Structures are given as C-alpha cells and as structure tokens.
C-alpha cells in the first residue's frame, strides 16, 4: 500500500514546517511497523524536538 | 575532489527503523541486502573514501559506477550516484547520495539525501522521488520482518521522457 501524506499552508520562516518535518517521518514509520509487525517504534519524544537556532 | 557542500539537496527522505545502526549500514552497503529491497540490484562497495561503489543490475551489468566520498560507519556514507546511461553526466552534472544514520531510543533514523551539481527540472527529479520511498520502505520491512515489500513499480515515465528529450540514451 502506498500512503501519501501532504501537509501544506505554512508561513514562511515559521516553526511549523521544521517541526512537522521531524514528526511525520517518525509517526508514519511507526504506523508501518505496527501494521507489519504489530509493534510500534520506540522513538523518544526528545528526538523529535527541533533545535532552536543560536 | 568533489565538494559536497556545493551540491543542491533536492530530495530528502527520512525513515525510522526498528534495528541497529550497524544493521542499517550493512543493508545499505552489501549485495546480500540490496538485492532484496533494491529490485534485485547488487551494491558492491569498497568501504573507504576514494573506494568504488558499484550498483550491478540483475543481468550483471554495471548500472552505477560510483565513488565513495565519505565513509564513517555506521553513521554517514556519501557516494556518487551517476547512472551509466550515455550522455547523462554531461547533461545533468553529477549526483550524490548521502545516508545519515542515528540511534533514536529503540529505533534508528535513516535520512537519504539526493544532491545535484546543477539545478534540475521536476521531471528529472521525479524518478528519485518515486523510487526512494519505495526502496527505503522495503529496506525497513527487510530489517523488521525479514521480508521485502512486493512493490509493483511503474517505470518513471516522466523522468525517462525528460532524459530522452535532453539527448540521454535511456534503455
């Protein structure tokens, strides 16, 4: 199954785009693991935080 | 020597895998794994900077004759990714594929970046943008379940037509 997710309408220079660019790959990867193996991925929430500049 | 920093990171794909960085590295660098998730193609790599990186088609021919640009197992690998179609490098410039691997709790984050020497049209980039999600999804399945995905991929028609229009001899 091919699943395509589109998330659009970002403000230029906003915080939303960098944040969801980290979040969605982890969430969709975990969804795939649940469907194929029955178990979610163990990704810590800290790993998804965006680094604040400076 | 190629300066990766001058290349444009046109396609980036990130996927998380229940595995170890060492296993992901092995999957990205050995024929034993690549044949399973990369449509039967075999990766042959000399694991050092300046070493060769070959992608061999199922019929034994060389699809890519690349060079290792960065090699820091099991964290970072960069290789030139110029398909051996006559005229391709002359028309498109060079392509680099970089993998970054990081442990994130109980999972591994793999990020693939396809970078180009020149600004390329969407149609040319569409081949990689179709292919990489399928390839890396199948790699994840191989590592987590032991079985690749059975994906029936359509040929990248837009990319092939765009290459043909540029005068590249596509198969």
Backbone of each chain as ProteinMPNN parsed JSONL, in Angstrom:
{"seq_chain_A": "XXXXXXXXXXXXXXXXXXXXXXXXXXXXXXXXXXXXXXXXXXXXXXXXXXXXXX", "coords_chain_A": {"N_chain_A": [[0.852, -1.19, 0.0], [0.578, 2.199, -0.877], [0.984, 5.092, 0.858], [0.373, 8.473, 0.877], [1.07, 11.471, 2.413], [0.119, 14.801, 2.671], [0.981, 17.913, 3.847], [0.261, 21.173, 4.102], [0.447, 24.799, 3.524], [2.087, 26.572, 5.028], [3.498, 29.214, 7.036], [5.98, 31.403, 5.855], [9.245, 30.912, 7.039], [8.265, 30.118, 9.466], [7.683, 28.131, 12.496], [6.374, 25.795, 12.224], [6.844, 24.171, 9.912], [9.607, 23.122, 10.114], [9.155, 21.625, 12.448], [7.094, 19.715, 11.895], [8.397, 18.395, 9.912], [10.158, 16.836, 11.234], [8.437, 15.334, 12.785], [6.415, 13.87, 11.234], [7.822, 11.816, 9.633], [8.647, 10.051, 11.685], [6.227, 9.293, 12.864], [4.769, 8.118, 10.731], [6.537, 6.082, 10.09], [6.361, 4.556, 12.371], [3.706, 3.794, 12.29], [3.796, 2.119, 10.039], [5.396, 0.064, 11.082], [3.694, -0.943, 13.099], [1.609, -2.003, 11.56], [2.955, -3.967, 10.123], [4.442, -5.506, 11.914], [3.093, -5.539, 14.294], [4.037, -4.11, 16.4], [4.755, -0.859, 17.74], [7.259, 1.706, 16.95], [9.991, 2.536, 19.099], [10.551, 5.509, 19.626], [12.018, 8.181, 21.201], [10.378, 11.105, 22.518], [11.978, 13.351, 22.763], [13.74, 13.147, 20.681], [12.456, 14.235, 18.595], [12.298, 16.896, 18.872], [12.771, 20.233, 17.724], [15.833, 21.838, 16.987], [16.569, 24.828, 18.572], [17.543, 27.814, 16.999], [20.78, 29.242, 17.478]], "CA_chain_A": [[0.0, 0.0, 0.0], [1.327, 3.459, -0.896], [0.292, 6.149, 1.589], [1.0, 9.784, 0.691], [0.515, 12.492, 3.287], [0.514, 16.164, 2.287], [0.695, 18.9, 4.89], [0.684, 22.399, 3.422], [-0.075, 26.064, 4.03], [2.968, 27.057, 6.097], [4.022, 30.583, 6.977], [7.399, 31.401, 5.539], [10.098, 31.143, 8.206], [7.569, 29.717, 10.692], [8.236, 26.991, 13.227], [5.588, 24.599, 11.962], [7.432, 23.294, 8.896], [10.688, 22.288, 10.669], [8.651, 20.709, 13.475], [6.397, 18.553, 11.333], [9.357, 17.648, 9.091], [10.719, 15.816, 12.124], [7.39, 14.496, 13.368], [5.71, 12.942, 10.349], [8.541, 10.577, 9.296], [8.651, 9.137, 12.827], [4.863, 8.785, 13.068], [4.397, 7.201, 9.638], [7.394, 4.897, 10.209], [5.827, 3.729, 13.456], [2.461, 3.214, 11.748], [4.182, 0.982, 9.178], [5.851, -1.032, 11.95], [2.52, -1.547, 13.76], [0.855, -2.797, 10.584], [3.725, -5.119, 9.632], [4.994, -6.366, 12.978], [2.242, -5.499, 15.479], [4.651, -3.3, 17.465], [5.193, 0.478, 17.32], [8.669, 2.016, 17.174], [10.317, 3.201, 20.351], [11.289, 6.751, 19.33], [11.763, 9.125, 22.302], [9.84, 12.407, 22.077], [13.077, 14.317, 22.691], [14.411, 13.029, 19.388], [11.672, 14.946, 17.588], [12.369, 18.34, 19.146], [13.608, 20.982, 16.786], [16.884, 22.604, 17.656], [16.369, 26.286, 18.495], [18.761, 28.415, 16.477], [21.619, 30.07, 18.324]], "C_chain_A": [[0.882, 1.231, 0.0], [0.48, 4.518, -0.22], [1.048, 7.449, 1.372], [0.301, 10.795, 1.582], [1.026, 13.856, 2.829], [0.062, 17.126, 3.369], [1.172, 20.234, 4.331], [0.093, 23.641, 4.063], [0.762, 26.633, 5.153], [3.301, 28.532, 5.915], [5.507, 30.499, 6.69], [8.216, 31.709, 6.792], [9.456, 30.735, 9.516], [8.192, 28.484, 11.33], [7.545, 25.687, 12.855], [6.29, 23.645, 11.003], [8.608, 22.475, 9.449], [10.187, 21.27, 11.697], [8.003, 19.484, 12.851], [7.327, 17.743, 10.416], [10.074, 16.594, 9.931], [9.646, 14.831, 12.562], [6.813, 13.451, 12.434], [6.515, 11.697, 9.981], [8.531, 9.56, 10.443], [7.276, 8.49, 13.003], [4.495, 7.773, 11.985], [5.275, 5.951, 9.651], [6.852, 3.964, 11.276], [4.516, 3.064, 13.025], [2.77, 1.989, 10.891], [4.633, -0.213, 10.017], [4.674, -1.73, 12.622], [1.799, -2.469, 12.787], [1.621, -4.047, 10.168], [4.19, -6.056, 10.734], [4.106, -6.418, 14.217], [2.801, -4.638, 16.593], [5.032, -1.919, 16.943], [6.697, 0.631, 17.508], [8.828, 2.719, 18.513], [11.2, 4.412, 20.044], [10.999, 7.739, 20.461], [11.286, 10.471, 21.775], [10.941, 13.446, 21.917], [13.748, 14.311, 21.32], [13.709, 13.87, 18.326], [11.69, 16.453, 17.8], [13.197, 19.037, 18.08], [14.638, 21.779, 17.577], [16.583, 24.094, 17.475], [17.646, 26.917, 17.963], [19.456, 29.264, 17.537], [21.59, 29.655, 19.767]], "O_chain_A": [[1.83, 1.315, 0.781], [-0.626, 4.812, -0.674], [2.244, 7.521, 1.655], [-0.918, 10.956, 1.514], [2.226, 14.04, 2.625], [-1.107, 17.142, 3.753], [2.369, 20.412, 4.106], [-0.669, 23.552, 5.026], [0.215, 27.129, 6.138], [3.378, 29.034, 4.793], [6.207, 29.633, 7.215], [7.913, 32.654, 7.52], [10.028, 30.973, 10.58], [9.108, 27.874, 10.778], [8.059, 24.603, 13.133], [6.331, 22.439, 11.251], [8.625, 21.256, 9.281], [10.737, 20.174, 11.801], [8.314, 18.352, 13.222], [7.087, 16.561, 10.168], [10.541, 15.583, 9.405], [9.909, 13.636, 12.695], [6.726, 12.276, 12.791], [5.957, 10.6, 10.009], [8.421, 8.356, 10.209], [7.174, 7.29, 13.258], [3.971, 6.7, 12.283], [4.818, 4.874, 9.269], [6.874, 2.743, 11.12], [4.258, 1.909, 13.362], [2.105, 0.958, 10.994], [4.299, -1.358, 9.711], [4.645, -2.958, 12.712], [1.422, -3.585, 13.145], [1.012, -5.08, 9.889], [4.318, -7.261, 10.518], [4.331, -7.244, 15.101], [2.145, -4.442, 17.616], [5.568, -1.799, 15.842], [7.337, -0.206, 18.144], [7.923, 3.403, 18.991], [12.422, 4.359, 20.178], [9.841, 8.104, 20.665], [11.729, 10.928, 20.721], [10.861, 14.316, 21.05], [14.256, 15.333, 20.858], [14.289, 14.18, 17.285], [11.15, 17.201, 16.985], [14.193, 18.5, 17.596], [14.369, 22.308, 18.656], [16.367, 24.558, 16.356], [18.734, 26.583, 18.433], [18.817, 29.909, 18.368], [22.256, 30.27, 20.6]]}, "seq_chain_B": "XXXXXXXXXXXXXXXXXXXXXXXXXXXXXXXXXXXXXXXXXXXXXXXXXXXXXXXXXXXXXXXXXXXXXXXXXXXXXXXXXXXXXXXXXXXXXXXXXXXXXXXXXXXXXXXXXXXXXXXXXXXXXXXXXXXXXXXXXXXXXXXXXXXXXXXXXXXXXXXXXXXXXXXXXXX", "coords_chain_B": {"N_chain_B": [[38.682, 16.81, -6.418], [35.362, 16.201, -5.306], [33.19, 18.685, -4.049], [30.923, 18.332, -1.697], [29.34, 20.205, -0.429], [28.666, 22.1, -2.295], [26.621, 21.027, -3.693], [23.127, 20.645, -4.512], [20.654, 19.815, -2.204], [18.223, 18.08, -3.272], [16.269, 16.066, -2.959], [14.996, 14.681, -0.082], [14.64, 12.069, 2.213], [13.306, 10.655, 5.078], [13.311, 7.945, 7.319], [12.271, 5.804, 9.965], [13.56, 3.002, 11.683], [13.184, -0.141, 13.253], [15.892, -1.303, 14.411], [19.483, -1.721, 14.38], [22.155, 0.731, 14.153], [24.374, -0.476, 12.922], [23.298, -2.656, 11.536], [21.656, -1.313, 9.704], [23.567, 0.057, 8.247], [24.895, -2.118, 7.107], [22.822, -3.065, 5.512], [22.705, -1.031, 3.651], [25.028, -1.25, 2.247], [25.737, -3.745, 1.274], [25.477, -6.45, -1.086], [23.986, -8.668, -0.438], [21.836, -7.7, 1.12], [20.908, -5.503, -0.47], [19.963, -6.613, -2.84], [17.532, -7.609, -2.05], [15.813, -5.43, -1.42], [16.226, -3.519, -3.38], [15.183, -3.931, -5.988], [16.49, -6.226, -6.965], [19.048, -5.383, -7.571], [22.598, -5.275, -7.056], [24.673, -4.027, -4.536], [28.041, -3.098, -4.42], [30.672, -2.345, -2.487], [33.673, -0.633, -1.765], [34.803, -0.022, 1.219], [35.959, 2.702, 1.878], [37.109, 6.109, 1.76], [37.29, 7.309, -1.5], [37.144, 4.804, -2.485], [35.485, 2.281, -4.569], [32.037, 2.352, -5.587], [29.658, 0.304, -6.613], [26.715, -0.332, -8.43], [25.12, -3.076, -9.411], [23.227, -4.406, -12.005], [20.509, -6.845, -12.191], [21.144, -8.439, -14.413], [23.856, -8.476, -14.377], [25.215, -6.35, -15.463], [26.802, -3.076, -15.113], [25.118, -0.676, -13.447], [25.536, 1.639, -12.026], [28.595, 3.297, -11.621], [30.187, 4.271, -9.092], [31.781, 6.484, -6.656], [33.165, 6.413, -3.398], [32.619, 9.036, -1.244], [32.427, 9.922, 1.372], [32.852, 8.167, 4.365], [31.868, 6.9, 7.19], [31.386, 4.594, 9.123], [29.047, 3.439, 11.633], [27.603, 5.691, 10.65], [27.618, 7.738, 8.598], [27.453, 7.952, 5.095], [28.523, 8.718, 1.877], [28.088, 8.747, -1.557], [28.952, 8.891, -5.07], [26.425, 8.987, -7.536], [25.891, 8.299, -10.321], [24.121, 7.327, -12.965], [24.9, 4.931, -15.457], [24.127, 5.84, -18.12], [24.527, 6.682, -21.473], [25.682, 9.968, -21.954], [24.427, 11.05, -19.748], [25.738, 12.215, -17.427], [26.998, 14.377, -18.647], [24.801, 15.91, -19.417], [23.282, 16.315, -17.059], [25.014, 16.881, -14.983], [26.706, 15.916, -11.922], [25.479, 13.482, -9.538], [24.895, 12.994, -6.087], [24.479, 10.691, -3.459], [23.641, 10.65, -0.099], [23.706, 9.036, 3.016], [22.505, 9.302, 6.289], [22.776, 8.062, 9.513], [21.283, 7.494, 12.616], [21.023, 6.628, 16.028], [17.985, 6.53, 17.755], [16.621, 6.358, 20.61], [14.922, 3.352, 20.842], [14.998, 2.961, 18.161], [16.217, 3.458, 14.768], [17.182, 6.275, 12.976], [17.097, 6.921, 9.605], [18.298, 8.941, 7.109], [18.072, 9.856, 3.791], [19.673, 11.695, 1.338], [19.441, 13.101, -1.778], [21.546, 14.712, -3.856], [22.355, 17.316, -6.161], [24.557, 18.527, -8.704], [23.776, 20.507, -10.425], [20.957, 22.731, -11.036], [17.984, 21.07, -11.481], [15.168, 20.104, -13.554], [11.8, 19.398, -12.344], [10.734, 17.065, -13.567], [12.949, 15.456, -14.099], [13.846, 15.001, -11.506], [11.756, 13.515, -10.565], [12.014, 10.777, -10.829], [13.751, 9.776, -8.777], [12.254, 10.698, -6.628], [9.986, 9.145, -6.749], [11.116, 6.649, -6.515], [12.844, 6.384, -4.172], [11.198, 6.433, -1.718], [9.85, 3.956, -1.973], [11.977, 2.138, -2.093], [13.337, 2.556, 0.353], [11.3, 2.045, 2.159], [10.956, -0.64, 1.708], [13.454, -1.597, 2.492], [13.256, -1.083, 5.236], [11.205, -2.919, 5.869], [12.542, -5.325, 5.292], [14.501, -5.337, 7.295], [12.929, -5.305, 9.605], [11.033, -7.348, 9.408], [12.153, -9.367, 7.947], [11.378, -9.762, 5.402], [11.174, -8.396, 2.091], [9.179, -5.713, 0.611], [6.576, -6.434, -1.711], [6.54, -4.681, -4.248], [4.938, -3.325, -6.999], [6.286, -1.449, -9.262], [5.616, 1.278, -11.386], [7.326, 2.184, -14.407], [9.542, 5.067, -14.317], [8.173, 7.224, -16.052], [7.968, 9.997, -16.695], [10.512, 10.955, -15.996], [12.141, 9.444, -17.707], [11.253, 10.315, -20.213], [11.984, 13.002, -20.071], [14.752, 12.8, -19.9], [15.33, 11.616, -22.344], [14.527, 13.667, -24.058], [16.57, 15.425, -23.564], [18.601, 14.222, -24.831], [19.858, 12.07, -23.676], [20.856, 8.692, -23.711], [18.586, 6.47, -22.967], [17.676, 3.236, -21.627]], "CA_chain_B": [[37.776, 16.219, -5.427], [34.022, 16.786, -5.336], [32.813, 19.376, -2.821], [29.509, 18.016, -1.489], [28.623, 21.395, 0.04], [28.185, 22.882, -3.432], [25.522, 20.315, -4.345], [21.792, 21.01, -4.022], [19.945, 18.656, -1.638], [16.899, 18.224, -3.893], [15.313, 15.09, -2.443], [15.381, 14.188, 1.25], [13.639, 11.145, 2.733], [13.678, 10.136, 6.397], [12.504, 6.816, 7.777], [12.734, 5.231, 11.234], [13.601, 1.549, 11.546], [13.496, -0.895, 14.474], [17.102, -2.042, 14.06], [20.674, -1.074, 14.936], [22.889, 1.448, 13.105], [25.264, -1.403, 12.211], [22.486, -3.434, 10.588], [21.215, -0.407, 8.635], [24.771, 0.263, 7.43], [25.094, -3.354, 6.334], [21.766, -3.133, 4.494], [22.956, -0.014, 2.632], [26.349, -1.398, 1.624], [26.054, -5.11, 0.822], [24.602, -7.036, -2.107], [23.082, -9.611, 0.225], [20.63, -6.965, 1.486], [20.373, -4.612, -1.509], [19.184, -7.402, -3.817], [16.18, -7.846, -1.537], [14.934, -4.252, -1.398], [16.537, -2.604, -4.482], [14.779, -4.525, -7.274], [17.447, -7.236, -7.43], [20.354, -4.794, -7.859], [23.609, -5.607, -6.048], [25.628, -2.964, -4.155], [29.384, -3.588, -4.123], [31.355, -1.141, -2.018], [34.985, -0.674, -1.135], [34.443, 0.885, 2.319], [36.913, 3.759, 2.244], [36.995, 7.29, 0.9], [38.001, 7.063, -2.753], [36.844, 3.432, -2.924], [34.443, 2.208, -5.592], [30.673, 1.992, -5.196], [29.058, -0.202, -7.846], [25.375, -0.913, -8.392], [25.093, -4.024, -10.516], [21.866, -4.821, -12.37], [20.336, -8.299, -12.09], [21.792, -9.135, -15.535], [25.305, -8.435, -14.19], [25.808, -5.116, -15.994], [27.008, -2.027, -14.121], [24.123, 0.392, -13.559], [26.214, 2.823, -11.487], [29.998, 3.182, -11.227], [30.347, 5.436, -8.233], [32.955, 6.621, -5.804], [32.845, 6.725, -2.002], [33.1, 10.383, -0.921], [32.518, 9.998, 2.828], [32.594, 6.824, 4.88], [32.041, 6.908, 8.639], [30.438, 3.575, 9.581], [27.788, 3.255, 10.907], [26.887, 6.968, 10.774], [27.452, 8.592, 7.417], [28.015, 7.435, 3.854], [28.221, 9.563, 0.727], [28.634, 8.137, -2.772], [28.448, 9.465, -6.317], [25.298, 8.154, -7.973], [25.69, 8.665, -11.724], [23.7, 6.157, -13.73], [25.742, 4.781, -16.656], [23.431, 5.98, -19.404], [25.406, 7.574, -22.244], [25.297, 11.367, -22.025], [23.699, 11.5, -18.554], [26.509, 13.153, -16.587], [27.228, 15.592, -19.43], [23.571, 16.712, -19.461], [22.709, 16.613, -15.735], [26.006, 17.063, -13.93], [26.836, 14.745, -11.052], [24.515, 13.241, -8.464], [25.474, 12.39, -4.879], [23.534, 10.18, -2.469], [24.215, 10.617, 1.247], [22.878, 8.431, 4.059], [22.878, 9.599, 7.671], [22.174, 7.049, 10.374], [21.407, 7.895, 14.022], [20.213, 5.885, 17.011], [16.996, 7.374, 18.436], [15.949, 5.436, 21.52], [14.94, 1.973, 20.37], [14.888, 2.926, 16.7], [17.301, 4.09, 14.017], [16.705, 7.22, 11.969], [17.882, 6.912, 8.368], [17.947, 10.033, 6.196], [18.705, 9.79, 2.481], [19.648, 12.964, 0.623], [19.927, 13.046, -3.163], [22.009, 16.074, -4.158], [22.74, 17.5, -7.562], [25.528, 19.574, -9.005], [23.073, 21.581, -11.143], [19.52, 22.832, -10.813], [17.34, 20.166, -12.436], [13.704, 20.219, -13.579], [10.996, 18.446, -11.58], [10.541, 15.789, -14.257], [14.153, 14.649, -13.898], [13.905, 14.606, -10.093], [10.609, 12.668, -10.21], [12.424, 9.371, -10.758], [14.215, 9.526, -7.415], [11.189, 10.968, -5.652], [9.118, 7.961, -6.764], [11.845, 5.422, -6.186], [13.428, 6.275, -2.822], [10.271, 5.974, -0.668], [9.585, 2.52, -2.142], [13.202, 1.4, -1.775], [13.661, 2.622, 1.78], [10.226, 1.34, 2.868], [11.229, -2.071, 1.585], [14.61, -1.846, 3.369], [12.712, -1.154, 6.609], [10.497, -4.196, 6.015], [13.544, -6.4, 5.332], [15.168, -5.349, 8.602], [11.994, -5.544, 10.713], [10.231, -8.58, 9.259], [12.897, -10.373, 7.19], [10.86, -9.878, 4.029], [10.987, -7.122, 1.393], [7.839, -5.445, 0.106], [6.357, -6.816, -3.112], [6.009, -3.463, -4.868], [4.914, -3.307, -8.457], [6.533, -0.054, -9.607], [5.53, 1.709, -12.778], [8.581, 2.843, -14.784], [9.486, 6.523, -14.131], [7.993, 7.677, -17.434], [8.283, 11.431, -16.82], [11.96, 11.125, -15.96], [12.718, 8.856, -18.923], [10.927, 11.199, -21.336], [12.782, 14.224, -19.928], [16.139, 12.455, -20.241], [15.355, 11.401, -23.784], [14.456, 14.988, -24.691], [17.89, 16.058, -23.419], [19.564, 13.508, -25.642], [20.49, 10.965, -22.939], [20.422, 7.396, -24.261], [17.99, 5.656, -21.911], [17.416, 1.895, -22.126]], "C_chain_B": [[36.431, 16.96, -5.451], [33.722, 17.455, -3.998], [31.3, 19.229, -2.62], [28.713, 19.265, -1.122], [28.088, 22.256, -1.1], [27.032, 22.202, -4.167], [24.193, 20.701, -3.703], [21.085, 19.779, -3.478], [18.489, 18.641, -2.1], [15.849, 17.252, -3.361], [15.831, 14.547, -1.118], [14.276, 13.269, 1.748], [14.14, 10.561, 4.048], [12.735, 9.009, 6.784], [13.127, 6.271, 9.061], [12.564, 3.719, 11.178], [13.912, 0.92, 12.898], [14.676, -1.802, 14.155], [18.274, -1.383, 14.788], [21.373, -0.311, 13.806], [23.782, 0.521, 12.285], [24.494, -2.203, 11.154], [22.034, -2.567, 9.41], [22.387, -0.146, 7.683], [25.002, -0.942, 6.523], [24.064, -3.45, 5.203], [22.042, -2.173, 3.338], [24.216, -0.282, 1.813], [26.657, -2.804, 1.122], [25.009, -5.641, -0.161], [23.568, -7.97, -1.492], [21.757, -8.929, 0.591], [20.046, -6.203, 0.291], [19.554, -5.375, -2.541], [17.748, -7.584, -3.365], [15.275, -6.625, -1.691], [15.153, -3.313, -2.586], [16.339, -3.313, -5.829], [15.826, -5.488, -7.832], [18.829, -6.693, -7.76], [21.325, -5.046, -6.702], [24.529, -4.414, -5.804], [26.967, -3.623, -3.834], [30.216, -2.371, -3.739], [32.7, -1.451, -1.393], [34.946, 0.413, -0.051], [35.571, 1.811, 2.755], [36.744, 4.929, 1.289], [37.865, 7.082, -0.335], [37.765, 5.658, -3.291], [35.709, 3.431, -3.941], [33.098, 1.845, -4.962], [29.943, 1.603, -6.479], [27.646, -0.707, -7.563], [25.243, -1.775, -9.633], [23.66, -4.487, -10.764], [21.754, -6.338, -12.278], [20.998, -9.075, -13.238], [23.32, -9.07, -15.456], [25.952, -7.15, -14.689], [25.912, -4.06, -14.891], [26.048, -0.883, -14.376], [24.735, 1.711, -13.1], [27.654, 2.459, -11.167], [30.304, 4.397, -10.388], [31.618, 5.386, -7.411], [32.49, 6.96, -4.393], [33.469, 8.079, -1.655], [33.263, 10.593, 0.579], [32.117, 8.647, 3.378], [32.922, 6.801, 6.362], [31.06, 5.897, 9.239], [30.257, 3.621, 11.107], [26.973, 4.533, 10.884], [26.634, 7.689, 9.46], [28.164, 7.983, 6.218], [27.574, 8.337, 2.718], [28.869, 8.926, -0.498], [28.153, 8.918, -3.994], [27.47, 8.462, -6.919], [24.956, 8.555, -9.415], [25.364, 7.401, -12.522], [24.459, 6.139, -15.06], [24.943, 4.819, -17.951], [24.2, 7.013, -20.213], [24.847, 8.996, -22.324], [24.705, 11.913, -20.739], [24.481, 12.526, -17.732], [26.759, 14.468, -17.337], [26.0, 16.505, -19.377], [23.105, 17.159, -18.076], [23.732, 17.084, -14.715], [25.983, 15.837, -13.022], [25.731, 14.692, -9.998], [25.244, 12.582, -7.294], [24.329, 11.893, -4.0], [24.258, 10.077, -1.133], [23.221, 9.97, 2.203], [23.415, 8.885, 5.412], [22.07, 8.69, 8.591], [22.373, 7.48, 11.823], [20.506, 7.028, 14.891], [19.276, 6.873, 17.699], [16.207, 6.471, 19.365], [16.066, 4.03, 20.982], [14.833, 1.861, 18.858], [16.092, 3.617, 16.07], [16.667, 5.046, 13.012], [17.665, 7.198, 10.784], [17.388, 8.056, 7.487], [18.765, 9.897, 4.917], [18.577, 11.161, 1.825], [20.24, 12.773, -0.767], [20.267, 14.474, -3.575], [22.529, 16.146, -5.579], [23.675, 18.691, -7.725], [24.836, 20.782, -9.641], [21.606, 21.611, -10.731], [18.809, 22.009, -11.895], [15.828, 20.342, -12.409], [13.034, 19.095, -12.786], [10.908, 17.07, -12.235], [11.753, 14.869, -14.078], [14.186, 14.121, -12.465], [12.807, 13.606, -9.731], [10.984, 11.195, -10.094], [12.852, 8.994, -9.349], [13.115, 9.714, -6.387], [10.159, 9.857, -5.622], [9.838, 6.767, -6.158], [12.275, 5.309, -4.733], [12.429, 5.863, -1.745], [9.973, 4.475, -0.763], [10.79, 1.7, -1.688], [13.445, 1.382, -0.266], [12.551, 2.011, 2.633], [10.479, -0.157, 2.843], [12.435, -2.461, 2.448], [14.149, -1.981, 4.827], [12.001, -2.484, 6.856], [11.476, -5.357, 6.114], [14.139, -6.488, 6.734], [14.199, -5.695, 9.739], [11.276, -6.885, 10.617], [10.991, -9.684, 8.546], [12.42, -10.522, 5.756], [10.753, -8.512, 3.377], [9.521, -6.915, 1.036], [7.746, -5.94, -1.334], [5.705, -5.624, -3.804], [6.058, -3.605, -6.381], [5.056, -1.842, -8.866], [6.293, 0.179, -11.09], [6.888, 2.299, -13.158], [8.445, 4.367, -14.637], [9.386, 7.233, -15.479], [8.363, 9.143, -17.65], [9.782, 11.651, -16.89], [12.584, 10.605, -17.254], [12.463, 9.753, -20.135], [11.783, 12.465, -21.279], [14.238, 13.961, -20.282], [16.296, 12.291, -21.756], [15.379, 12.744, -24.525], [15.791, 15.724, -24.607], [18.954, 15.381, -24.274], [20.323, 12.419, -24.895], [19.965, 9.658, -23.509], [19.917, 6.518, -23.112], [17.658, 4.281, -22.469], [15.955, 1.704, -22.543]], "O_chain_B": [[36.38, 18.181, -5.597], [33.964, 16.874, -2.939], [30.503, 19.902, -3.274], [27.537, 19.371, -1.467], [27.169, 23.05, -0.903], [26.522, 22.736, -5.152], [24.131, 21.038, -2.52], [20.924, 18.794, -4.2], [17.613, 19.137, -1.392], [14.664, 17.584, -3.318], [16.943, 14.026, -1.033], [13.102, 13.638, 1.714], [15.252, 10.039, 4.125], [11.521, 9.104, 6.602], [14.348, 6.275, 9.224], [11.553, 3.216, 10.688], [14.799, 1.387, 13.613], [14.496, -2.927, 13.689], [18.075, -0.583, 15.702], [21.211, -0.655, 12.635], [23.929, 0.714, 11.079], [24.968, -2.4, 10.035], [22.027, -3.018, 8.265], [22.215, -0.13, 6.464], [25.27, -0.798, 5.33], [24.385, -3.859, 4.087], [21.674, -2.444, 2.194], [24.451, 0.379, 0.801], [27.743, -3.034, 0.592], [23.824, -5.321, -0.071], [22.43, -8.055, -1.954], [20.686, -9.504, 0.398], [18.838, -6.244, 0.059], [18.566, -4.856, -3.061], [16.844, -7.7, -4.191], [14.106, -6.761, -2.05], [14.355, -2.399, -2.792], [17.218, -3.292, -6.691], [16.023, -5.554, -9.045], [19.701, -7.451, -8.185], [20.938, -5.035, -5.533], [25.096, -3.856, -6.744], [27.025, -4.587, -3.07], [30.441, -1.478, -4.555], [32.85, -2.388, -0.609], [35.042, 1.604, -0.347], [36.072, 1.708, 3.874], [36.294, 4.763, 0.155], [39.036, 6.72, -0.223], [38.142, 5.353, -4.423], [35.052, 4.45, -4.15], [33.028, 1.14, -3.956], [29.647, 2.45, -7.322], [27.411, -1.417, -6.584], [25.253, -1.277, -10.759], [22.967, -4.91, -9.838], [22.764, -7.042, -12.284], [21.372, -10.234, -13.064], [24.007, -9.55, -16.358], [27.112, -6.881, -14.377], [25.216, -4.128, -13.878], [26.143, -0.198, -15.395], [24.493, 2.762, -13.693], [27.915, 1.442, -10.523], [30.647, 5.45, -10.924], [32.398, 4.434, -7.449], [31.529, 7.708, -4.215], [34.683, 8.256, -1.755], [34.131, 11.35, 1.013], [31.15, 8.044, 2.911], [34.084, 6.699, 6.754], [30.032, 6.28, 9.796], [31.241, 3.825, 11.818], [25.759, 4.481, 11.079], [25.536, 8.2, 9.239], [29.315, 7.558, 6.308], [26.397, 8.681, 2.605], [30.057, 8.602, -0.481], [27.086, 9.532, -3.967], [27.663, 7.25, -6.825], [23.875, 9.078, -9.688], [26.213, 6.533, -12.723], [24.639, 7.173, -15.704], [25.07, 3.924, -18.786], [24.498, 8.098, -19.713], [23.697, 9.204, -22.71], [24.493, 13.121, -20.632], [23.951, 13.581, -17.382], [26.735, 15.542, -16.736], [26.135, 17.726, -19.302], [22.587, 18.266, -17.93], [23.357, 17.635, -13.68], [25.321, 14.843, -13.322], [25.141, 15.706, -9.626], [26.102, 11.721, -7.49], [23.331, 12.59, -3.818], [25.339, 9.497, -1.039], [22.038, 10.31, 2.203], [24.622, 8.858, 5.654], [20.852, 8.569, 8.464], [23.491, 7.796, 12.228], [19.367, 6.736, 14.528], [19.711, 7.923, 18.171], [15.215, 5.874, 18.945], [17.166, 3.557, 20.695], [14.601, 0.772, 18.333], [16.88, 4.272, 16.752], [15.739, 4.681, 12.29], [18.867, 7.422, 10.927], [16.204, 8.131, 7.16], [19.994, 9.832, 4.956], [17.483, 11.723, 1.767], [21.383, 12.343, -0.917], [19.392, 15.338, -3.635], [23.066, 15.18, -6.121], [23.601, 19.691, -7.011], [25.242, 21.926, -9.433], [21.083, 20.656, -10.158], [19.016, 22.236, -13.087], [15.259, 20.687, -11.373], [13.594, 18.018, -12.584], [10.994, 16.042, -11.562], [11.604, 13.657, -13.925], [14.509, 12.957, -12.227], [12.904, 12.923, -8.712], [10.35, 10.447, -9.349], [12.372, 8.007, -8.791], [13.044, 8.985, -5.397], [9.519, 9.636, -4.595], [9.263, 5.985, -5.4], [12.096, 4.259, -4.116], [12.762, 5.015, -0.916], [9.856, 3.802, 0.261], [10.645, 0.698, -0.988], [13.722, 0.334, 0.318], [12.826, 1.507, 3.722], [10.247, -0.855, 3.83], [12.442, -3.528, 3.062], [14.593, -2.871, 5.552], [12.166, -3.101, 7.909], [11.279, -6.271, 6.915], [14.266, -7.577, 7.294], [14.601, -6.309, 10.727], [10.948, -7.489, 11.639], [10.537, -10.828, 8.532], [12.976, -11.303, 4.984], [10.298, -7.561, 4.012], [8.715, -7.838, 1.147], [8.719, -5.874, -2.085], [4.483, -5.558, -3.934], [7.086, -3.96, -6.959], [4.088, -1.082, -8.829], [6.709, -0.613, -11.936], [7.552, 2.872, -12.294], [7.351, 4.904, -14.812], [10.369, 7.773, -15.986], [8.988, 9.495, -18.651], [10.275, 12.419, -17.716], [13.456, 11.255, -17.83], [13.341, 9.933, -20.978], [12.254, 12.946, -22.31], [14.889, 14.805, -20.898], [17.261, 12.765, -22.355], [16.135, 12.935, -25.478], [16.109, 16.545, -25.467], [20.063, 15.893, -24.426], [21.315, 11.896, -25.402], [18.767, 9.525, -23.763], [20.701, 5.908, -22.385], [17.384, 4.156, -23.663], [15.577, 0.62, -22.988]]}, "name": "protein", "num_of_chains": 2, "seq": "XXXXXXXXXXXXXXXXXXXXXXXXXXXXXXXXXXXXXXXXXXXXXXXXXXXXXXXXXXXXXXXXXXXXXXXXXXXXXXXXXXXXXXXXXXXXXXXXXXXXXXXXXXXXXXXXXXXXXXXXXXXXXXXXXXXXXXXXXXXXXXXXXXXXXXXXXXXXXXXXXXXXXXXXXXXXXXXXXXXXXXXXXXXXXXXXXXXXXXXXXXXXXXXXXXXXXXXXXXXXXXXXX"}
